[in-house]
Amino acid sequence: MRNLFQFVAFVFLLMAMIALPVRPSRAAMMDASFLDPTFGVGGKVTTDFFAKLDVIEDMTIQPDGRIVAAGDVYSPQSGFDLAVARYNADGTLDQTFGSGGKVTLDCFGREDDGIAIAVQRDGKIVVAGLTFGARSSSLAAPDARDRSSLVVARFNANGTLDASFGGGRGWLVAQFDGVASANDVAIQSDGRIVVVGQGVSGRNAPTIGGGADFVVIRYNSDGSPDTSFGGGGVVFTDFAEGSDFADSVALQADGRIVVAGSSSLKFALARYNSDGSLDVSFGSGGKVTNDSMAAGGNAKSVAIQSDGRIVAAGVSGSNFALARYNPNGTLDSTFGSAGNVIGSFGGTSVGYDLAIQRDGRLILGGYVSRTTGYDFAVARLNTNGSFDTTFGAGGVITADFYGKADFAYAVGIQCDGRIVVAGSDANTDEGDFALIRINPFDYCVQDDTNGNVLLVSVNSGDYLFFDFRKTVVLFGRGKIAVNSCKITLADAGPNPKQPDRNVQATVNPCARTGSASVQVTATGATYSIFDSDLTNSVCACAR
């Protein structure tokens, strides 16, 4: 699936990767013990649509903890269809969504792929991807030329198509002079929709060598093109001879738009002002290519830190790769080796999606080669780019479903700090939507009365506190002491790194109780927590 350009490029890359030796490691051998047993079966969830190939391409997590995944599924009637599934926070399908938690969309009776997903503030769900069969003169008739068009669909919170979007249909297409695809989507604070991908710009913006360019489109909330953005709502950006792929988008707080992908098999980024013009304060004329990283690179995901620095993640050769950039587009020399991190999950490694924890540590999801196929893989890195060895085995967790080929394409962090990874497994019916959840905390202490939450990791001393309204959120790393069944956590402020809190907690697994006192020094507020039964403590984000 995915778009034609990237599929061809991926096949060549995959052939080169398979020829390389697998480097097994301790991290690669250990997985199930780190999965969250309260999620699905043993931390894993699979969903079948039509007993054929089903793939999650992207996923997002709603503020209430529900998980929404988009991808493509093979229907016996219409071939590949765009698909969406919504799960409750515990991994069960949300029966209030679509038909039993699932929705499919067939546009023209040919291939439709849901590649990216975002949820609006009003709960409506936007999915972007590609479709075949659109025709400029009549969208009801097939196109004799076998080319894809960019497609964007919007669903109501209950899974029905939103008739207020796309001229009453609930979906729309965008066509260029060649194949096109949407690879990511983001929602601005004003409700406008930003879609990125690639397309051949043709007469609108001729490219060198006729290859694809980054394409950025902005739509108004009703799906009409935002004519204040670029040329009629569309911006093409060319980097070099050949094809350029835009794979990910992140929105800055000041309205500027950061897009990451690849050009000439290198990480490539562009930053745009809110009107679609390239931001000349970024890189060279608004564009950056990473010449310091080995060839064979592709930035699949981009995220913006709270300090404005930009992190891109993906693949370089047979390894996963990350690069961090200063706000002006220069590589951040404090990250990894001169701004780059090249790493392995324990074999041939592909990084596909990136999420940033509240404390700044990076969660990278993807997949790793095995003698029997591929497995889900997740790494946690410290803010300087080193592996966080308190996470999993040496900073890496892998997961296998049926001993075959499992590919992870999306990662997200729930409000309680648990990590969800999504993609596809391979089993007897070719493949299903597949998800795992990792709980980096050992104990959740949730107050019996008001729902305030403190999560504690005995291994690392990490903790996360939030009140039930989530108006106060604290995270940090305290000191752990273990005395028989009594486990205590202490982070006594003020101190230079964490001057705003004083956290004291006690957990007694033998008595199945937990208590904590959290004082927010900056405001003078103190929160007390008592949990009379730790065994039922599946932390809820709200009451």
C-alpha positions in Angstrom: 0.0 0.0 0.0 1.1 3.6 0.6 1.9 5.7 -2.4 3.5 4.3 -5.6 6.7 6.4 -5.4 7.5 5.2 -1.9 6.5 1.6 -2.5 9.0 1.3 -5.3 11.7 3.0 -3.2 10.9 0.8 -0.2 11.2 -2.4 -2.2 14.7 -1.5 -3.3 15.6 -0.5 0.2 14.1 -3.7 1.6 16.1 -5.9 -0.8 19.3 -4.2 0.3 18.4 -4.6 4.0 17.5 -8.3 3.7 21.0 -9.1 2.4 22.5 -7.8 5.6 23.2 -10.0 8.6 20.9 -9.9 11.5 22.6 -8.8 14.7 20.7 -10.4 17.6 21.0 -8.9 21.0 19.6 -9.2 24.5 17.2 -6.3 23.7 15.9 -8.2 20.7 15.1 -11.3 22.8 12.9 -9.8 25.4 9.4 -8.4 24.8 6.3 -9.9 26.4 7.3 -9.0 30.0 7.2 -5.3 29.1 3.7 -5.3 27.6 0.7 -4.0 29.5 -1.5 -7.0 30.5 -4.5 -4.8 31.0 -4.5 -4.1 27.2 -6.2 -6.7 25.0 -4.7 -10.1 25.5 -1.2 -9.9 27.1 -0.8 -6.4 25.9 -1.7 -7.1 22.3 -4.8 -6.4 20.2 -5.7 -7.5 16.7 -8.7 -6.6 14.5 -9.8 -8.3 11.4 -12.1 -6.8 8.7 -12.6 -9.2 5.8 -10.3 -12.1 6.6 -7.7 -10.6 4.2 -4.8 -8.1 4.5 -5.5 -5.3 7.0 -2.8 -2.6 7.8 -2.8 0.3 10.3 -0.9 3.1 8.6 -1.4 5.7 11.3 -3.0 6.2 14.7 -3.8 9.0 17.1 -5.0 9.0 20.7 -8.0 11.1 21.8 -7.9 13.2 25.0 -10.3 10.7 26.6 -7.7 7.9 26.0 -9.6 6.2 23.1 -7.4 5.1 20.2 -8.3 5.8 16.6 -6.4 4.0 13.8 -6.5 4.4 10.1 -5.3 2.2 7.3 -6.4 0.0 4.5 -8.2 -3.3 4.3 -8.8 -5.7 1.5 -12.5 -6.1 0.7 -13.6 -9.0 -1.6 -16.1 -6.6 -3.3 -13.9 -3.5 -3.9 -10.3 -4.4 -3.3 -8.4 -2.2 -0.9 -10.6 0.3 1.0 -9.7 3.1 3.4 -10.5 1.9 7.0 -10.8 3.4 10.5 -11.2 1.6 13.8 -11.7 3.1 17.2 -10.7 1.4 20.4 -11.5 2.1 24.0 -8.5 2.8 26.3 -8.3 -0.8 27.3 -8.0 -2.0 23.6 -11.6 -3.2 23.1 -13.4 -2.0 20.0 -15.6 1.1 20.7 -19.1 -0.1 19.8 -20.4 3.4 19.5 -18.2 3.9 16.4 -19.3 2.7 13.0 -20.2 -0.9 12.9 -18.8 -2.6 15.9 -16.0 -0.1 16.1 -15.0 -0.2 12.4 -15.6 1.9 9.3 -14.6 1.5 5.7 -14.7 3.8 2.7 -14.6 2.9 -1.0 -14.4 5.9 -3.3 -14.3 4.7 -6.9 -14.3 0.9 -6.6 -10.5 0.7 -6.8 -7.7 1.0 -4.3 -8.2 3.4 -1.4 -5.6 3.8 1.4 -5.9 5.7 4.7 -2.4 6.8 5.4 -2.7 9.6 8.0 -5.2 10.5 10.7 -6.0 13.4 13.0 -8.8 14.2 15.4 -10.4 17.7 15.6 -11.3 19.4 18.8 -15.0 18.6 18.2 -14.2 14.9 17.9 -14.5 14.6 14.1 -11.9 12.4 12.5 -9.9 13.4 9.4 -8.2 10.7 7.4 -5.9 11.4 4.4 -4.3 9.1 1.9 -4.7 8.1 -1.7 -7.3 6.8 -4.1 -7.3 5.4 -7.7 -10.0 6.0 -10.3 -10.7 9.8 -9.9 -11.1 11.7 -13.1 -11.0 15.5 -13.5 -14.0 15.8 -15.7 -16.2 13.4 -13.8 -15.4 12.0 -10.4 -17.9 9.2 -11.0 -16.0 7.8 -13.9 -12.7 5.8 -13.8 -9.5 7.4 -15.1 -8.0 5.4 -18.0 -4.5 6.5 -16.8 -3.5 4.4 -13.8 -2.6 7.2 -11.4 -3.5 7.9 -7.8 -5.1 11.1 -6.4 -4.8 12.5 -2.9 -7.9 11.9 -0.8 -9.2 13.4 2.4 -12.2 12.1 4.3 -13.9 13.3 7.5 -16.0 11.2 9.8 -18.3 12.3 12.6 -17.5 11.1 16.1 -19.8 8.2 15.6 -18.1 7.0 12.4 -20.5 8.3 9.8 -19.2 10.4 7.0 -19.5 14.1 7.7 -21.8 15.6 5.0 -20.6 19.1 5.8 -17.2 18.2 4.4 -16.2 17.8 0.7 -19.4 19.2 -0.9 -21.8 16.9 0.9 -19.9 13.6 0.2 -17.7 13.6 3.3 -14.5 13.2 1.2 -12.6 15.0 -1.5 -9.8 14.4 -3.9 -6.9 16.5 -5.2 -5.3 15.7 -8.6 -2.0 16.8 -10.1 -0.2 16.0 -13.4 0.8 12.6 -12.2 0.4 10.3 -9.2 -0.3 11.9 -5.9 -0.6 10.8 -2.3 -1.2 12.3 1.2 1.1 11.0 3.8 0.3 13.1 6.9 -2.4 15.5 8.2 -2.6 18.0 11.0 -5.4 20.3 12.3 -4.6 23.9 13.1 -6.0 25.6 16.2 -8.4 27.5 13.9 -9.8 24.3 12.4 -8.0 24.5 9.1 -6.6 21.2 7.8 -3.0 20.8 6.6 -2.2 17.8 4.4 1.3 16.9 3.1 2.4 14.4 0.6 3.8 14.5 -2.9 2.6 15.1 -6.4 3.9 16.0 -9.8 3.3 19.7 -10.1 3.4 19.9 -13.9 2.4 23.3 -15.2 1.8 24.8 -11.8 5.5 24.5 -10.7 7.7 22.6 -13.2 10.2 20.4 -11.5 13.7 19.4 -12.4 13.6 16.1 -14.2 9.8 15.8 -13.9 9.9 14.0 -10.5 7.5 14.5 -7.5 7.8 17.4 -5.1 6.7 18.0 -1.5 3.1 19.1 -1.7 1.4 21.0 1.1 -2.4 21.7 0.9 -4.5 23.6 3.4 -8.2 23.3 3.5 -10.8 25.3 5.3 -12.9 23.4 7.9 -15.5 22.6 5.2 -13.0 21.0 2.9 -12.7 23.9 0.4 -9.2 25.0 -0.5 -7.8 27.8 1.6 -7.0 30.3 -1.1 -5.0 32.4 1.3 -2.4 29.6 1.4 0.1 29.4 -1.5 -1.4 29.2 -4.9 -5.1 28.4 -4.4 -4.4 26.4 -1.3 -1.5 24.3 -2.7 2.3 24.7 -2.3 4.9 22.6 -4.2 8.5 22.5 -3.0 11.3 21.0 -5.1 14.7 20.1 -3.5 16.7 18.4 -6.2 16.6 16.5 -9.4 14.4 13.4 -9.1 11.6 12.9 -6.6 11.0 14.5 -3.2 8.6 12.8 -0.7 6.9 14.7 2.2 6.0 12.2 4.9 5.3 14.1 8.1 4.0 17.5 9.3 4.2 19.3 12.6 2.6 22.6 13.5 4.5 25.2 15.5 2.7 27.3 18.1 3.5 30.5 16.0 1.6 29.1 13.0 4.6 28.0 11.0 4.5 24.5 9.4 7.4 22.0 9.5 7.4 19.2 6.9 9.8 16.3 6.8 10.6 13.6 4.2 13.3 12.7 1.8 15.1 14.1 -1.2 17.8 12.1 -3.1 17.7 9.5 -0.3 18.5 12.1 2.4 16.5 13.5 5.3 14.8 16.7 3.9 12.9 19.3 5.9 11.0 22.5 4.8 9.4 25.2 7.0 6.6 27.4 5.8 5.1 30.6 7.0 1.3 30.6 7.8 0.6 31.9 4.2 2.5 29.0 2.6 5.6 30.8 1.6 8.9 29.2 2.5 10.4 30.5 5.8 13.8 31.9 4.7 15.0 32.0 8.3 15.1 28.2 8.2 18.0 26.4 6.6 18.7 27.6 3.0 15.7 29.5 1.8 13.4 27.5 4.0 14.8 24.1 3.1 17.3 21.7 4.8 18.8 18.4 3.6 21.0 16.3 5.9 24.2 15.8 4.1 26.0 14.5 7.2 23.9 11.4 7.4 24.7 8.3 5.2 22.7 8.0 2.0 19.6 5.8 2.0 17.8 8.1 4.4 14.2 9.0 4.7 12.6 11.1 7.5 9.3 9.4 8.2 8.2 11.5 11.2 8.8 14.9 12.6 8.0 16.5 16.0 8.6 19.8 17.7 10.0 19.9 21.3 8.7 22.4 23.8 11.9 24.5 23.4 11.3 24.8 19.6 13.9 22.3 18.5 12.8 19.9 15.7 13.3 16.2 15.8 13.0 14.1 12.6 13.1 10.3 12.7 13.2 7.5 10.1 15.7 5.2 8.4 19.3 5.4 7.2 20.5 2.3 5.4 19.8 -0.7 7.6 19.4 1.4 10.8 16.9 3.7 12.4 17.9 7.3 12.4 17.1 10.6 14.1 18.3 14.1 13.7 17.6 17.1 15.8 17.6 20.6 14.4 17.8 24.0 16.1 14.9 26.4 15.3 17.0 27.9 12.5 17.4 24.5 10.8 21.1 23.9 11.7 21.8 20.5 13.3 21.9 20.5 17.1 25.4 19.4 18.1 24.2 18.5 21.6 22.2 15.6 20.2 23.9 12.3 19.3 26.9 12.7 17.1 26.9 16.2 15.7 23.1 16.2 15.6 22.5 12.7 14.3 21.6 9.4 16.0 22.1 6.1 14.0 20.8 3.1 16.0 19.5 -0.4 15.9 16.6 -2.3 17.5 18.7 -5.4 17.4 18.7 -6.2 13.7 17.9 -4.5 10.5 15.9 -1.6 11.9 13.3 0.8 10.4 12.1 3.8 12.5 8.7 4.9 11.4 7.0 7.2 14.0 8.1 9.5 16.8 6.5 10.7 19.9 7.8 13.0 22.7 7.1 12.3 26.3 6.3 15.2 28.7 9.8 15.0 30.1 11.4 15.3 26.7 12.5 11.7 26.2 11.8 10.4 22.7 9.8 7.3 21.8 10.6 5.8 18.4 8.4 3.1 16.9 9.1 0.9 13.9 10.2 -2.7 13.2 13.2 -5.0 13.3 14.3 -8.0 11.2 14.1 -11.5 12.5 15.0 -14.9 11.0 11.2 -15.5 10.8 10.3 -12.0 9.5 9.9 -8.7 11.3 8.7 -7.7 14.8 7.4 -4.5 16.3 10.1 -2.5 17.9 10.2 0.5 20.2 13.1 2.5 21.6 13.2 5.2 24.2 16.0 7.8 24.0 17.2 10.4 26.4 17.1 14.0 25.5 20.7 13.8 24.3 20.0 11.0 21.9 21.4 8.1 24.0 19.4 5.0 24.7 17.4 5.1 28.0 18.6 1.9 29.6 15.8 2.0 32.2 13.3 1.2 29.3 12.9 -2.4 28.4 16.1 -4.2 27.8 18.9 -1.7 27.1 16.4 0.9 25.8 14.5 -1.3 23.4 11.3 -3.4 23.5 10.2 -5.7 20.7 7.0 -7.6 20.2 6.0 -10.6 18.0 2.4 -11.7 17.2 2.5 -15.0 15.3 6.2 -15.6 14.5 5.9 -14.1 11.0 6.1 -10.5 9.7 4.8 -7.7 12.0 5.3 -4.1 10.9 4.7 -1.1 13.2 4.0 2.3 11.5 2.6 4.5 14.4 3.2 5.3 18.0 1.4 7.4 20.5 1.4 8.2 24.2 -1.8 8.0 26.3 -2.5 10.6 29.0 -1.3 8.2 31.7 2.1 7.7 30.0 1.4 4.3 28.5 2.7 3.8 25.0 0.6 2.4 22.1 2.3 1.1 19.0 0.2 0.1 15.9 0.7 -1.5 12.5 0.0 -5.0 11.1 0.6 -8.6 12.0 0.8 -11.5 9.7 -1.2 -14.6 10.4 -3.3 -17.2 8.7 -5.7 -14.6 7.1 -2.8 -12.5 5.7 -2.8 -9.8 8.4 -4.9 -7.7 10.8 -4.8 -4.3 12.4 -2.4 -4.9 15.3 -1.6 -2.9 18.4 0.5 -3.3 21.5 0.7 -1.2 24.7 3.7 -0.7 26.9 3.3 0.5 30.5 6.6 2.1 31.6 5.2 2.4 35.2 4.9 -0.3 37.8 2.2 1.2 40.0 -0.7 3.5 39.5 -1.9 5.1 42.7 -5.3 6.7 42.0 -7.2 8.4 44.8 -10.4 6.6 45.7 -12.4 9.9 46.0 -11.1 12.5 43.6 -9.3 10.4 41.0 -5.9 12.2 41.2 -3.2 10.0 39.9 0.5 9.2 40.6 2.3 6.6 38.5 5.6 5.2 39.7 8.4 3.2 38.1 10.4 1.2 40.6 13.2 0.5 38.1 13.9 4.1 37.2 12.2 6.2 39.8 10.2 8.0 37.1 6.9 9.3 38.1 3.9 11.1 36.6 1.3 13.0 38.6 -1.9 14.7 37.3 -5.0 15.9 39.1 -8.3 14.6 37.7 -8.9 17.8 35.8 -5.4 17.5 34.3 -4.8 21.2 35.2 -1.7 20.2 37.1 0.8 17.8 35.5 4.2 16.9 37.1 6.8 14.5 35.9 10.3 13.7 37.1 12.7 11.1 38.5 12.9 10.5 42.3 14.8 8.2 44.6 13.4 4.7 45.2 13.8 2.7 48.4 12.6 -0.9 48.9 12.1 -2.3 52.3 10.4 -5.7 52.2 6.9 -4.9 50.7 7.2 -1.2 51.3 8.4 0.8 48.3 8.9 4.6 48.7 9.5 7.3 46.2 11.0 10.7 47.2 11.6 13.8 45.1 12.1 16.5 47.6 12.3 20.0 46.1 13.3 22.5 45.7 16.3 21.6 43.6 17.9 23.2 40.5 16.3 20.8 38.0 12.8 20.5 39.6 12.2 23.4 41.9 8.4 23.3 41.7 7.5 20.1 43.6 7.9 17.9 46.6 6.7 14.4 46.0 6.5 11.6 48.6 4.8 8.3 47.9 4.5 4.8 49.5 3.3 1.7 47.8 2.7 -1.6 49.6 1.9 -4.4 47.2 1.5 -6.9 49.9 -1.3 -4.8 51.5 -2.4 -3.7 48.0 -2.5 -0.1 49.1 -0.7 3.1 48.0 -0.6 6.7 49.2 1.2 9.8 48.2 1.6 13.5 49.0 2.3 15.8 46.1 3.2 19.4 47.0 3.4 21.9 44.2 5.9 24.4 45.7 5.3 27.1 43.1 1.6 27.4 43.9 1.6 26.2 47.5 -1.0 23.5 46.7 -0.8 20.0 48.2 -2.5 17.0 46.8 -3.1 13.9 48.9 -3.8 10.5 47.3 -5.0 7.2 48.9 -5.7 4.1 46.9 -7.2 1.3 48.9 -6.8 -1.3 46.2 -3.8 -1.3 43.8 -5.0 -4.4 42.0 -7.8 -2.5 40.3 -5.7 0.5 39.4 -6.0 0.8 35.7 -5.5 4.5 35.7 -8.3 6.6 34.3 -7.4 10.0 32.8 -10.7 11.6 33.9 -13.7 10.9 36.0 
